[in-house]
Amino acid sequence: IFFVLMVSVIIHIFRMNRLLNKPNKIEMEFTMRNFNPVPTKENLTKVPKETVMINTIVRRKVVLLGPHDRYNFGDILFSKVTAKLLKTRANYSPRDILQGGIVSVNMTEYGGWPNVLSMKKVQEMSRNDTRQGPYDIVYTGGEALQCNHNCAVHMMPNEQMKQLALKEKINDCAYLFPKEELLPISVEGGKKMQNVAIINSLGGLKVKGSCKKAVDTADFAVYRDHDPLCPDSAVMTKELFQEDIREAARYVLKDLFKMNVKGKYLHRRANKNYIAVQCKKSILRSTDQKSFANMLDDVSRKTNATIVFFAAGTAPDHDSFSAYDEVARHMKEPSIVYKVENTWKVVALISIADAILSTSLHVRIMALIYFKPRITWCDQRSKHSRFISLWDSKDASGCINIKRYEDTWPVLSKYYGSNPSKTQKLTEIIYKELVQQYLKKFDLWSSLLSKR
């Protein structure tokens, strides 16, 4: 009898404990695994947990459409930033956020999404989802205003992906998909359905041809390069992912300065202080490589720093490791070609460099948010020049024409070293302003997204 009574008491206590710990009906808190900042196949990083508060009100799903279907670190950052803010600031469940592109692809290896869906698939899901459809859509950023489907297909990394993109085509504009194309073809009772489209700090000045319809029917629009203005979403990277980037930086240093079994560095002459260098393939190949290498040697000697080449993106017409190898062979000072294609390692590499030399706008933006001396080889009429004049600090270096790359050290020397004539103090102030400006615009447009 005593045994039966004890079992009954234990069962009663167990049931009461379950009732007391049951989540309430209004709000649930659950813990999800955040993205791994280095490729999962390397199994390098223990990832911190991210707590997200989710309202149980049923809302429409939202698709983030952008060129995160091929490797360019800036394009991946746009949707990572947007998704993180939707979860942590706009009360979205991760399962209610979709990533759209021109193909379905797993981008985990590059630090991207494991489940980018083609817009053909997204359209089918949106039209048939009677509970959370039709879906809202956010155009995440970049140069989508001027990229038609052929342009995007050209950027696919191989012939198989190009053929898949052609097969999945349902719109002439690659990354601006008219919101009405997500609506059901017919609705019972003739009920009119609506969804919302958001233009999120897109770059470029003019919208072309087939992309115009999506722009004209958007419910909210802000742009990086013209009114109504909003900072590029990549300025939020450090605010949202700093822990992950710090952890990735540890692995970057191990990658760069590996030791052999005898405890000696594989790059024996390399100084652990380094200057990160990124340069577009077409520019490198059209430049006198010996002369360019001599310029980098000069920078290396005067800074006592190793030159580390890296790729911001390896989609066609972007960067090339083989082009870096060609320049490195001409150099007399130590250099490293960092052959990594991963968004978070690239950001980490920039975050701990002594200075940044580049042709990529988003490399420039990362250098800004990490308060680094930064040189950008660009044209005075380029998107880089517009960004510098609109968003960078007033004392930041402007564009240096790649044909005058010999000016690199004379300009860099003003910002470099322990006692430079131009510091990063104004950059620190500007950075805080950029973050606040972006969040203000995000709060405006995220409040427009639909609830059922």
C-alpha positions as CSV (number, residue, x, y, z in Angstrom):
1,I,0.0,0.0,0.0
2,F,2.9,2.4,0.9
3,F,4.6,1.7,-2.4
4,V,1.4,2.4,-4.4
5,L,0.9,5.7,-2.4
6,M,4.4,6.8,-3.1
7,V,4.0,6.1,-6.9
8,S,0.8,8.1,-6.9
9,V,2.5,11.1,-5.2
10,I,5.4,11.1,-7.7
11,I,3.0,11.0,-10.6
12,H,1.0,13.9,-9.2
13,I,4.1,16.0,-8.6
14,F,5.3,15.2,-12.2
15,R,1.9,16.3,-13.7
16,M,1.9,19.5,-11.6
17,N,5.4,20.3,-12.7
18,R,4.4,20.0,-16.4
19,L,1.4,22.2,-15.9
20,L,3.4,24.9,-14.1
21,N,6.0,24.9,-16.9
22,K,3.6,24.9,-19.8
23,P,4.1,27.9,-22.1
24,N,1.3,30.5,-22.2
25,K,-1.0,30.8,-25.1
26,I,0.0,34.4,-26.1
27,E,3.7,34.0,-26.4
28,M,6.2,31.1,-26.8
29,E,10.0,31.3,-26.3
30,F,12.1,28.8,-28.1
31,T,15.8,28.4,-28.8
32,M,17.0,27.9,-32.3
33,R,20.5,27.1,-33.7
34,N,22.0,30.2,-35.3
35,F,23.8,29.9,-38.7
36,N,27.3,28.4,-38.5
37,P,29.7,31.2,-39.4
38,V,32.1,28.7,-41.1
39,P,31.1,25.8,-43.4
40,T,29.4,23.0,-41.6
41,K,31.5,20.5,-43.4
42,E,34.5,21.9,-41.5
43,N,32.8,21.4,-38.2
44,L,34.8,24.2,-36.6
45,T,32.6,26.4,-34.6
46,K,30.4,26.0,-31.6
47,V,27.5,28.3,-32.4
48,P,25.8,30.4,-29.7
49,K,22.1,30.0,-29.3
50,E,19.7,32.7,-30.3
51,T,16.5,33.3,-28.3
52,V,13.5,34.5,-30.4
53,M,10.2,35.7,-29.0
54,I,7.3,34.6,-31.2
55,N,3.8,35.9,-31.2
56,T,1.2,33.2,-31.9
57,I,-0.8,35.5,-34.1
58,V,-0.8,33.9,-37.6
59,R,0.9,36.2,-40.0
60,R,1.8,35.9,-43.7
61,K,5.1,34.4,-44.5
62,V,7.6,36.7,-46.1
63,V,10.1,35.9,-48.8
64,L,13.5,37.6,-48.9
65,L,14.4,37.8,-52.6
66,G,18.0,38.6,-53.5
67,P,21.1,37.3,-55.2
68,H,22.1,35.0,-52.3
69,D,21.9,32.1,-54.7
70,R,25.5,32.4,-55.7
71,Y,28.7,33.4,-53.8
72,N,29.1,37.1,-53.2
73,F,29.6,37.8,-49.5
74,G,27.7,41.2,-49.6
75,D,24.6,39.6,-51.2
76,I,24.5,36.9,-48.5
77,L,24.9,39.6,-45.8
78,F,21.8,41.5,-47.0
79,S,19.4,38.6,-46.3
80,K,21.2,37.5,-43.1
81,V,20.8,41.0,-41.7
82,T,17.1,41.2,-42.8
83,A,16.2,37.8,-41.4
84,K,17.9,38.4,-38.1
85,L,16.1,41.7,-37.6
86,L,12.7,40.2,-38.6
87,K,13.2,37.6,-35.9
88,T,14.6,39.7,-33.1
89,R,12.9,43.0,-33.8
90,A,9.7,42.3,-35.7
91,N,8.6,39.1,-33.9
92,Y,8.9,36.7,-36.8
93,S,9.3,32.9,-36.5
94,P,12.3,31.6,-38.5
95,R,9.9,29.2,-40.2
96,D,7.9,32.1,-41.6
97,I,10.9,33.6,-43.4
98,L,11.8,32.2,-46.8
99,Q,14.7,32.9,-49.1
100,G,14.1,33.3,-52.8
101,G,16.4,33.3,-55.8
102,I,16.4,32.2,-59.4
103,V,17.4,28.7,-58.4
104,S,16.9,26.4,-55.4
105,V,20.3,25.8,-53.8
106,N,22.0,25.0,-50.6
107,M,24.5,27.9,-49.8
108,T,25.7,26.6,-46.4
109,E,29.2,26.0,-47.7
110,Y,29.5,29.7,-48.3
111,G,28.0,30.8,-45.0
112,G,24.6,31.3,-46.7
113,W,21.2,29.7,-46.4
114,P,20.7,25.9,-46.6
115,N,17.4,26.3,-48.5
116,V,17.2,29.1,-51.0
117,L,14.1,28.4,-53.1
118,S,13.6,29.3,-56.8
119,M,10.8,31.9,-57.2
120,K,8.9,29.4,-59.3
121,K,8.7,27.2,-56.2
122,V,7.9,30.2,-53.9
123,Q,5.1,31.3,-56.2
124,E,3.6,27.8,-56.1
125,M,3.8,27.8,-52.3
126,S,2.3,31.3,-51.9
127,R,-0.6,30.7,-54.2
128,N,-1.5,27.4,-52.5
129,D,-0.9,28.4,-48.8
130,T,-4.4,29.0,-47.5
131,R,-3.2,29.7,-43.9
132,Q,-0.2,32.0,-44.4
133,G,-0.4,33.1,-48.0
134,P,-0.2,35.0,-50.2
135,Y,3.4,35.8,-49.1
136,D,4.9,39.3,-48.6
137,I,8.2,40.0,-50.3
138,V,11.3,42.0,-49.4
139,Y,13.9,42.9,-52.1
140,T,17.0,42.6,-49.9
141,G,19.5,44.9,-51.6
142,G,22.3,45.1,-54.1
143,E,22.2,46.0,-57.8
144,A,18.8,44.3,-58.4
145,L,17.4,47.3,-60.2
146,Q,19.4,46.6,-63.3
147,C,19.8,42.8,-63.3
148,N,17.5,41.0,-65.7
149,H,17.2,37.2,-65.8
150,N,20.0,36.8,-68.3
151,C,22.3,38.9,-66.2
152,A,21.6,36.6,-63.2
153,V,22.0,33.4,-65.2
154,H,25.5,34.6,-66.3
155,M,26.5,34.9,-62.6
156,M,25.7,31.2,-61.8
157,P,28.9,29.3,-61.0
158,N,28.6,26.5,-63.5
159,E,26.7,25.2,-66.5
160,Q,24.4,23.0,-64.5
161,M,23.2,25.9,-62.4
162,K,22.7,28.0,-65.5
163,Q,20.5,25.4,-67.1
164,L,18.6,25.0,-63.9
165,A,18.0,28.8,-63.7
166,L,16.7,28.8,-67.3
167,K,14.4,25.9,-66.5
168,E,13.0,27.7,-63.3
169,K,12.5,31.1,-65.0
170,I,9.1,32.7,-64.4
171,N,10.0,36.4,-64.6
172,D,12.3,38.5,-66.8
173,C,13.7,40.4,-63.9
174,A,15.9,38.3,-61.7
175,Y,15.6,39.7,-58.2
176,L,12.6,42.0,-58.4
177,F,9.5,39.8,-58.6
178,P,6.1,41.7,-58.7
179,K,4.1,41.0,-55.6
180,E,0.9,40.3,-57.5
181,E,2.6,37.2,-59.0
182,L,2.4,35.7,-55.5
183,L,-1.4,36.0,-55.3
184,P,-3.7,33.0,-55.9
185,I,-5.0,32.8,-59.5
186,S,-8.6,32.6,-58.2
187,V,-10.2,33.0,-54.8
188,E,-13.5,31.5,-53.7
189,G,-16.2,34.1,-53.3
190,G,-14.3,36.7,-55.3
191,K,-12.5,37.9,-52.1
192,K,-9.7,40.4,-53.0
193,M,-6.4,39.4,-51.5
194,Q,-3.4,41.6,-50.9
195,N,0.2,41.3,-50.0
196,V,3.1,43.7,-49.3
197,A,6.4,44.4,-51.2
198,I,9.3,46.2,-49.7
199,I,12.4,47.7,-51.4
200,N,15.2,47.5,-48.8
201,S,18.1,49.8,-49.5
202,L,18.6,48.8,-53.1
203,G,21.7,50.1,-54.9
204,G,21.8,51.7,-58.4
205,L,20.2,54.8,-59.9
206,K,17.8,53.7,-62.6
207,V,15.5,50.7,-62.9
208,K,15.5,48.9,-66.2
209,G,12.8,47.3,-68.3
210,S,11.4,44.2,-66.8
211,C,12.3,45.2,-63.3
212,K,10.2,48.4,-63.3
213,K,6.8,46.7,-62.5
214,A,8.0,45.4,-59.2
215,V,9.4,48.8,-58.2
216,D,6.3,50.6,-59.3
217,T,4.0,48.3,-57.2
218,A,6.1,48.2,-54.0
219,D,4.5,49.5,-50.9
220,F,7.6,51.0,-49.4
221,A,11.0,51.9,-50.9
222,V,14.3,53.2,-49.7
223,Y,17.6,53.3,-51.6
224,R,21.3,53.3,-50.9
225,D,22.2,55.7,-53.7
226,H,19.3,58.2,-54.1
227,D,16.2,59.5,-52.4
228,P,14.5,58.2,-50.3
229,L,17.8,57.3,-48.7
230,C,18.7,54.5,-46.4
231,P,22.1,53.1,-45.5
232,D,23.0,49.7,-47.0
233,S,21.7,46.9,-44.8
234,A,25.3,45.5,-44.5
235,V,26.1,48.3,-42.0
236,M,24.2,46.2,-39.5
237,T,26.6,43.2,-39.7
238,K,28.7,43.9,-36.7
239,E,25.7,44.9,-34.5
240,L,24.0,41.6,-35.2
241,F,26.7,39.0,-35.6
242,Q,29.7,40.2,-33.6
243,E,30.0,37.0,-31.5
244,D,30.0,34.8,-34.5
245,I,32.5,37.0,-36.4
246,R,34.9,37.0,-33.4
247,E,34.8,33.2,-33.3
248,A,35.3,33.0,-37.0
249,A,38.3,35.3,-36.7
250,R,40.1,32.8,-34.5
251,Y,39.9,30.3,-37.3
252,V,41.0,32.8,-39.9
253,L,44.2,33.4,-38.0
254,K,44.7,29.6,-37.8
255,D,44.1,29.3,-41.5
256,L,46.6,32.1,-42.3
257,F,49.4,31.2,-40.0
258,K,49.2,27.4,-39.7
259,M,52.1,25.6,-38.0
260,N,53.6,22.4,-39.1
261,V,54.3,19.4,-36.9
262,K,57.6,20.9,-35.7
263,G,55.8,24.1,-34.6
264,K,57.1,26.3,-37.4
265,Y,54.8,28.6,-39.4
266,L,54.1,27.3,-43.0
267,H,54.3,30.9,-44.2
268,R,57.7,31.3,-42.6
269,R,58.4,34.9,-43.6
270,A,54.8,36.1,-43.0
271,N,54.2,38.8,-40.3
272,K,51.1,38.2,-38.4
273,N,50.1,41.8,-38.9
274,Y,48.5,41.9,-42.3
275,I,46.8,44.2,-44.8
276,A,43.8,42.6,-46.6
277,V,43.7,43.1,-50.4
278,Q,40.7,42.4,-52.7
279,C,40.7,43.3,-56.3
280,K,38.3,42.4,-59.1
281,K,39.6,39.9,-61.6
282,S,39.0,42.1,-64.7
283,I,40.9,45.0,-63.1
284,L,43.9,42.8,-62.1
285,R,44.1,41.2,-65.5
286,S,44.0,44.7,-67.3
287,T,46.8,46.1,-65.0
288,D,50.5,45.7,-65.3
289,Q,50.9,43.0,-62.7
290,K,54.6,43.4,-62.0
291,S,54.0,47.1,-61.3
292,F,51.0,46.4,-59.1
293,A,53.0,43.8,-57.2
294,N,55.8,46.3,-56.7
295,M,53.3,48.8,-55.2
296,L,52.1,46.1,-52.8
297,D,55.7,45.2,-51.9
298,D,56.2,48.9,-51.0
299,V,53.1,49.0,-48.8
300,S,54.2,45.7,-47.1
301,R,57.7,47.1,-46.3
302,K,56.5,50.4,-45.0
303,T,53.9,48.8,-42.8
304,N,55.8,45.7,-41.8
305,A,52.7,43.8,-42.7
306,T,51.9,40.7,-44.8
307,I,49.7,41.2,-47.8
308,V,46.7,38.8,-47.7
309,F,44.7,38.5,-50.9
310,F,41.0,37.4,-50.5
311,A,37.9,37.1,-52.6
312,A,34.7,39.0,-51.9
313,G,32.9,36.8,-54.4
314,T,33.7,34.2,-56.9
315,A,30.7,34.5,-59.2
316,P,31.7,35.1,-62.8
317,D,33.2,38.6,-63.4
318,H,34.0,38.9,-59.7
319,D,37.3,37.9,-58.0
320,S,39.8,35.1,-59.0
321,F,42.3,33.2,-56.8
322,S,44.4,32.4,-59.9
323,A,44.7,36.1,-60.7
324,Y,45.9,36.7,-57.1
325,D,48.4,33.9,-57.5
326,E,49.8,35.6,-60.6
327,V,50.3,38.9,-58.7
328,A,51.8,37.1,-55.7
329,R,54.4,35.4,-57.9
330,H,55.7,38.8,-58.8
331,M,56.0,40.0,-55.2
332,K,59.3,40.0,-53.2
333,E,57.6,40.5,-49.8
334,P,55.6,37.8,-48.1
335,S,52.0,37.4,-49.2
336,I,49.2,34.9,-48.7
337,V,46.4,34.1,-51.1
338,Y,43.5,33.2,-48.7
339,K,41.5,30.7,-50.8
340,V,38.3,30.8,-48.8
341,E,34.7,31.2,-50.1
342,N,32.8,31.9,-46.9
343,T,30.9,35.1,-45.9
344,W,31.8,35.0,-42.2
345,K,35.4,34.2,-42.7
346,V,35.7,37.1,-45.1
347,V,34.1,39.5,-42.6
348,A,36.3,38.1,-39.9
349,L,39.4,38.6,-42.0
350,I,38.5,42.3,-42.5
351,S,37.7,42.8,-38.9
352,I,41.2,42.0,-37.7
353,A,43.3,43.4,-40.5
354,D,45.5,46.4,-40.1
355,A,44.1,48.1,-43.3
356,I,41.9,47.2,-46.3
357,L,42.7,47.8,-50.0
358,S,39.8,46.8,-52.3
359,T,37.6,47.3,-55.4
360,S,34.4,45.9,-53.7
361,L,31.9,48.3,-52.2
362,H,30.9,45.9,-49.5
363,V,34.5,45.3,-48.5
364,R,34.6,49.1,-48.1
365,I,31.5,49.0,-45.9
366,M,33.0,46.2,-43.7
367,A,36.2,48.3,-43.4
368,L,34.1,51.3,-42.3
369,I,32.0,49.4,-39.6
370,Y,35.3,48.0,-38.2
371,F,37.0,51.4,-38.2
372,K,39.8,50.3,-40.5
373,P,42.1,52.5,-42.7
374,R,40.5,51.8,-46.1
375,I,41.6,52.5,-49.7
376,T,39.1,51.8,-52.5
377,W,40.3,51.6,-56.1
378,C,37.3,53.0,-58.0
379,D,36.0,55.6,-60.5
380,Q,34.7,59.0,-59.4
381,R,31.3,58.2,-61.0
382,S,31.0,54.8,-59.4
383,K,28.6,53.4,-56.8
384,H,31.7,53.4,-54.4
385,S,32.1,57.2,-54.9
386,R,28.4,57.8,-54.2
387,F,28.5,55.7,-51.1
388,I,31.6,57.5,-49.8
389,S,30.0,60.9,-50.4
390,L,26.6,59.9,-48.9
391,W,27.6,57.7,-46.0
392,D,31.3,57.6,-45.1
393,S,33.0,60.0,-42.7
394,K,34.0,63.4,-44.2
395,D,37.7,62.7,-43.6
396,A,37.7,59.2,-45.2
397,S,39.7,58.6,-48.3
398,G,37.9,58.9,-51.6
399,C,38.3,56.8,-54.7
400,I,41.7,56.1,-56.0
401,N,41.6,55.4,-59.7
402,I,43.1,52.0,-60.4
403,K,45.3,53.5,-63.1
404,R,46.9,55.6,-60.3
405,Y,47.4,52.7,-57.9
406,E,50.9,54.2,-57.1
407,D,48.9,56.7,-55.0
408,T,47.8,53.9,-52.6
409,W,50.6,54.3,-50.0
410,P,50.7,58.2,-50.0
411,V,47.0,58.1,-49.1
412,L,47.0,55.1,-46.8
413,S,50.0,56.6,-44.8
414,K,47.7,59.4,-43.5
415,Y,45.5,56.8,-41.8
416,Y,47.9,54.1,-40.9
417,G,50.0,53.5,-37.8
418,S,49.8,54.2,-34.0
419,N,49.7,58.0,-34.5
420,P,48.1,58.7,-37.9
421,S,47.4,62.3,-39.1
422,K,43.8,61.1,-39.7
423,T,42.1,58.9,-37.1
424,Q,38.9,56.8,-37.2
425,K,37.1,58.9,-34.6
426,L,34.7,60.4,-37.1
427,T,34.1,57.0,-38.5
428,E,33.0,55.7,-35.1
429,I,30.5,58.6,-34.9
430,I,29.2,58.0,-38.4
431,Y,28.9,54.3,-37.7
432,K,26.5,54.8,-34.8
433,E,24.4,57.2,-37.0
434,L,24.2,54.6,-39.8
435,V,23.0,51.9,-37.5
436,Q,20.2,54.2,-36.1
437,Q,19.2,55.4,-39.5
438,Y,18.9,51.8,-40.8
439,L,16.9,50.6,-37.8
440,K,14.5,53.5,-38.1
441,K,13.7,52.6,-41.7
442,F,13.5,48.9,-40.8
443,D,11.0,49.6,-38.1
444,L,8.9,51.6,-40.6
445,W,8.7,49.0,-43.3
446,S,8.5,45.9,-41.1
447,S,5.4,47.3,-39.5
448,L,3.7,47.2,-42.9
449,L,4.1,43.5,-43.3
450,S,0.8,41.7,-43.3
451,K,-1.0,39.8,-40.6
452,R,-3.8,37.4,-41.4
